[in-house]
């Protein structure tokens, strides 16, 4: 029996058995990505996921450019793990579009992680992700950008069809973790290894000042971490039922 002063709000973050499993997956994905990131030969296992994450990073620039009144001309993805979005717009467009690469992909990753706690929500997130990939394909001006987005859209479609989509949750969850970790590690490279030349933060600092590139990078890093941690906390609070009928709560008396 619960203590006299207890309430449901006290246990809102207490994970269910299924949520514990999801947390283990998130932790395992993060650890695996960090280990493979710079490991010789094995790091190539992440190569296609890095490419699609770069595509989503560029989509963040393009999407914000459109929202702020600009016009997107092209998106390209480089096989050497670079990307470029060209657009035209006013000063407001540049101010909003430059940070939207890292922050947009981190936000998208956070949404995928949040939805990864529930099978039904993960299907909704998969639809959103496919729309992002299709828009990136629309703006793509090189074969690699077009092909990698088409490839991952196809995988999502296949997993949706396979056994009612029960594996889709784990795939979208991985892409969410990958998108968040990619942004965080790229910003850390800029902060620790001083790889700021030509970066989004360097361009932003040159145009708008206030802080140097590393200062803006640090701010974007904090926001990216907030997106990731916030997604996990929100997922624990919102999805006590994982969408398959499993909703047993651990830690309750």
FIDRENBA-438219 format. One line per 4 residues: their letters; for each residue x, y, z of C-alpha. Coordinates in nm, 4 decimals. Layout:
A	X/Y/Z | ...
// end
This chain:
XXXX	0.0000/0.0000/0.0000 | 0.1292/0.3486/-0.0848 | 0.2312/0.5871/0.1983 | -0.0408/0.8216/0.3236
XXXX	0.1162/1.1255/0.1611 | 0.1834/0.9471/-0.1644 | 0.0395/1.0486/-0.4974 | 0.0590/0.9416/-0.8564
XXXX	0.2850/1.2393/-0.9310 | 0.5536/1.0905/-0.7045 | 0.5775/0.7877/-0.9284 | 0.5304/0.9511/-1.2664
XXXX	0.8966/0.8933/-1.3565 | 0.9153/0.5449/-1.2046 | 0.9768/0.3279/-1.5113 | 0.7606/0.0319/-1.6003
XXXX	0.9210/-0.2955/-1.7004 | 0.8879/-0.2045/-2.0684 | 1.0298/0.1432/-2.0073 | 1.3324/-0.0101/-1.8356
XXXX	1.3900/-0.2162/-2.1497 | 1.3660/0.1006/-2.3617 | 1.6150/0.2758/-2.1329 | 1.8552/-0.0141/-2.1753
XXXX	1.8211/0.0162/-2.5519 | 1.8894/0.3908/-2.5368 | 2.1957/0.3346/-2.3181 | 2.3158/0.0513/-2.5401
XXXX	2.2715/0.2587/-2.8543 | 2.4615/0.5501/-2.7005 | 2.7463/0.3278/-2.5839 | 2.7678/0.1472/-2.9164
XXXX	2.7735/0.4720/-3.1137 | 3.0417/0.6225/-2.8906 | 3.2598/0.3095/-2.9148 | 3.2260/0.2758/-3.2912
XXXX	3.2556/0.6477/-3.3655 | 3.6333/0.6537/-3.4177 | 3.7169/0.2831/-3.4102 | 3.9207/0.1764/-3.7147
XXXX	3.7293/-0.0337/-3.9706 | 3.4271/-0.0868/-3.7426 | 3.3400/0.2834/-3.7584 | 3.2207/0.2177/-4.1148
XXXX	2.9196/0.0380/-3.9673 | 2.7898/0.3826/-3.8721 | 2.8645/0.5361/-4.2121 | 2.5117/0.5153/-4.3614
XXXX	2.3621/0.6409/-4.0350 | 2.6047/0.9331/-4.0311 | 2.5065/1.0174/-4.3874 | 2.1343/1.0221/-4.3145
XXXX	2.1977/1.2251/-3.9991 | 2.3895/1.4785/-4.2072 | 2.0943/1.4866/-4.4438 | 1.8612/1.5619/-4.1518
XXXX	2.1061/1.8283/-4.0289 | 2.0845/1.9952/-4.3690 | 1.7068/1.9534/-4.3657 | 1.7057/2.1562/-4.0431
XXXX	1.8767/2.4445/-4.2225 | 1.6424/2.4160/-4.5207 | 1.3235/2.3892/-4.3181 | 1.4026/2.6961/-4.1072
XXXX	1.5066/2.8917/-4.4150 | 1.1623/2.8264/-4.5643 | 0.9762/2.9018/-4.2415 | 1.1590/3.2343/-4.2051
XXXX	1.0730/3.3492/-4.5573 | 1.3762/3.2269/-4.7493 | 1.4004/2.9990/-5.0506 | 1.6015/2.6757/-5.0550
XXXX	1.8080/2.6173/-5.3679 | 1.9802/2.2877/-5.2894 | 2.0916/2.0272/-5.0369 | 2.4017/1.8164/-5.0952
XXXX	2.5631/1.5440/-4.8835 | 2.9331/1.4740/-4.9224 | 3.0676/1.1137/-4.9070 | 3.3390/1.2504/-4.6752
XXXX	3.0648/1.3232/-4.4189 | 3.0000/1.6848/-4.5045 | 2.6877/1.8630/-4.6151 | 2.5773/2.1922/-4.7635
XXXX	2.2454/2.3735/-4.7866 | 2.2210/2.6777/-5.0121 | 1.9346/2.9206/-4.9730 | 1.8502/3.2836/-5.0276
XXXX	1.6852/3.5079/-4.7735 | 1.7168/3.8141/-4.5558 | 1.9137/3.8644/-4.2339 | 1.6390/3.7022/-4.0270
XXXX	1.6552/3.3917/-4.2470 | 2.0288/3.3577/-4.1905 | 1.9956/3.4184/-3.8173 | 1.7401/3.1400/-3.7778
XXXX	1.8674/2.8933/-4.0376 | 2.2312/2.8716/-3.9253 | 2.1635/2.7234/-3.5774 | 1.8829/2.5046/-3.7137
XXXX	2.1235/2.2416/-3.8449 | 2.2501/2.1192/-3.5084 | 1.9453/2.2233/-3.3088 | 1.6967/2.0968/-3.5658
XXXX	1.8552/1.7528/-3.5891 | 1.8813/1.7375/-3.2085 | 1.5144/1.8320/-3.1756 | 1.4141/1.5734/-3.4337
XXXX	1.6284/1.3157/-3.2541 | 1.4631/1.4067/-2.9250 | 1.1171/1.3588/-3.0763 | 1.2186/1.0166/-3.2089
XXXX	1.3567/0.9167/-2.8669 | 1.0404/1.0400/-2.6939 | 0.8167/0.8473/-2.9323 | 1.0404/0.5419/-2.9000
XXXX	0.8798/0.4660/-2.5635 | 0.5532/0.3713/-2.7356 | 0.4865/0.1556/-3.0428 | 0.1986/0.3685/-3.1703
XXXX	0.3866/0.6946/-3.1117 | 0.6921/0.5538/-3.2897 | 0.4766/0.4928/-3.5979 | 0.3691/0.8560/-3.5897
XXXX	0.7330/0.9587/-3.5540 | 0.8224/0.7347/-3.8478 | 0.5671/0.9156/-4.0662 | 0.7181/1.2491/-3.9617
XXXX	1.0674/1.1189/-4.0379 | 0.9661/0.9952/-4.3819 | 0.8189/1.3392/-4.4599 | 1.1521/1.4980/-4.3582
XXXX	1.3401/1.2523/-4.5790 | 1.1093/1.3147/-4.8761 | 1.1514/1.6908/-4.8428 | 1.5275/1.6453/-4.8251
XXXX	1.5058/1.4371/-5.1436 | 1.3058/1.7166/-5.3073 | 1.5816/1.9672/-5.2323 | 1.8680/1.7215/-5.2961
XXXX	2.0997/1.8127/-5.5804 | 2.3381/1.5195/-5.5675 | 2.2791/1.1468/-5.5972 | 2.4145/1.0609/-5.2519
XXXX	2.1742/1.2931/-5.0698 | 1.8813/1.1615/-5.2731 | 1.9860/0.7976/-5.2456 | 2.0530/0.7851/-4.8715
XXXX	1.7159/0.9445/-4.7933 | 1.5369/0.7060/-5.0294 | 1.7198/0.4105/-4.8736 | 1.6160/0.4971/-4.5180
XXXX	1.2598/0.5804/-4.6210 | 1.2490/0.2333/-4.7756 | 1.3770/0.0712/-4.4555 | 1.1094/0.2492/-4.2539
XXXX	0.8429/0.1302/-4.4970 | 0.9706/-0.2284/-4.4747 | 0.9815/-0.2256/-4.0951 | 0.6292/-0.0795/-4.0852
XXXX	0.5105/-0.3760/-4.2921 | 0.7145/-0.6396/-4.1055 | 0.5080/-0.8089/-3.8315 | 0.2846/-0.5091/-3.7790
XXXX	0.5723/-0.2674/-3.7255 | 0.6855/-0.4002/-3.3889 | 1.0522/-0.3518/-3.4828 | 0.9983/0.0023/-3.6105
XXXX	1.0138/0.1343/-3.2546 | 1.3750/0.0218/-3.2096 | 1.4866/0.1538/-3.5470 | 1.3380/0.5003/-3.4979
XXXX	1.4770/0.4998/-3.1444 | 1.8254/0.4314/-3.2806 | 1.7947/0.7075/-3.5398 | 1.6822/0.9443/-3.2646
XXXX	1.9791/0.8612/-3.0438 | 2.2120/0.8824/-3.3431 | 2.0799/1.2244/-3.4430 | 2.1235/1.3615/-3.0898
XXXX	2.4670/1.2066/-3.0370 | 2.5913/1.3230/-3.3773 | 2.5062/1.6848/-3.3011 | 2.6564/1.6655/-2.9526
XXXX	2.9819/1.5031/-3.0698 | 3.0206/1.7436/-3.3616 | 2.9781/2.0415/-3.1299 | 3.2217/1.8887/-2.8781
XXXX	3.4771/1.8476/-3.1588 | 3.4389/2.2170/-3.2282 | 3.4718/2.3121/-2.8600 | 3.7518/2.0765/-2.7544
XXXX	3.9501/2.0357/-3.0772 | 3.8761/2.3902/-3.1976 | 3.7379/2.2703/-3.5315 | 3.5373/2.5877/-3.5754
XXXX	3.6646/2.7059/-3.9136 | 3.3801/2.6940/-4.1650 | 3.1348/2.5576/-3.9091 | 2.7806/2.6819/-3.8560
XXXX	2.8909/2.8363/-3.5263 | 3.1827/3.0166/-3.6920 | 2.9539/3.1628/-3.9574 | 2.7006/3.2627/-3.6934
XXXX	2.9679/3.4307/-3.4796 | 3.1042/3.6222/-3.7785 | 2.7605/3.7501/-3.8745 | 2.6077/3.8241/-3.5336
XXXX	2.8948/3.8446/-3.2841 | 2.8169/3.8578/-2.9072 | 3.0063/3.5294/-2.8519 | 3.2911/3.3584/-3.0390
XXXX	3.2187/3.0398/-3.2302 | 3.2990/2.8233/-2.9275 | 3.0559/3.0256/-2.7175 | 2.7704/2.9655/-2.9586
XXXX	2.8747/2.6027/-2.9846 | 2.8542/2.5665/-2.6077 | 2.5046/2.7174/-2.6028 | 2.3911/2.4839/-2.8798
XXXX	2.5483/2.1914/-2.6937 | 2.3453/2.2689/-2.3805 | 2.0252/2.2969/-2.5833 | 2.0985/1.9650/-2.7591
XXXX	2.1549/1.7946/-2.4229 | 1.8284/1.9415/-2.2938 | 1.6450/1.7977/-2.5955 | 1.7884/1.4495/-2.5320
XXXX	1.7409/1.4402/-2.1542 | 1.4015/1.6070/-2.1824 | 1.2898/1.3474/-2.4376 | 1.3773/1.0620/-2.2019
XXXX	1.2037/1.2238/-1.9034 | 0.8953/1.3091/-2.1098 | 0.8836/0.9556/-2.2493 | 0.8934/0.8077/-1.8993
XXXX	0.6127/1.0363/-1.7869 | 0.3881/1.0056/-2.0918 | 0.4053/0.6413/-2.1971 | 0.3317/0.4052/-1.9098
XXXX	0.1672/0.1832/-2.1704 | 0.4102/0.0994/-2.4488 | 0.1325/0.0600/-2.7028 | 0.1197/-0.3201/-2.6854
XXXX	-0.0816/-0.3384/-2.3659 | 0.2186/-0.3649/-2.1330 | 0.1795/-0.1107/-1.8548 | 0.2925/-0.2794/-1.5351
XXXX	0.4665/-0.0268/-1.3108 | 0.7838/-0.1109/-1.1251 | 0.8549/0.0291/-0.7835 | 0.4879/0.0557/-0.6741
X	0.3617/-0.1173/-0.3611
// end
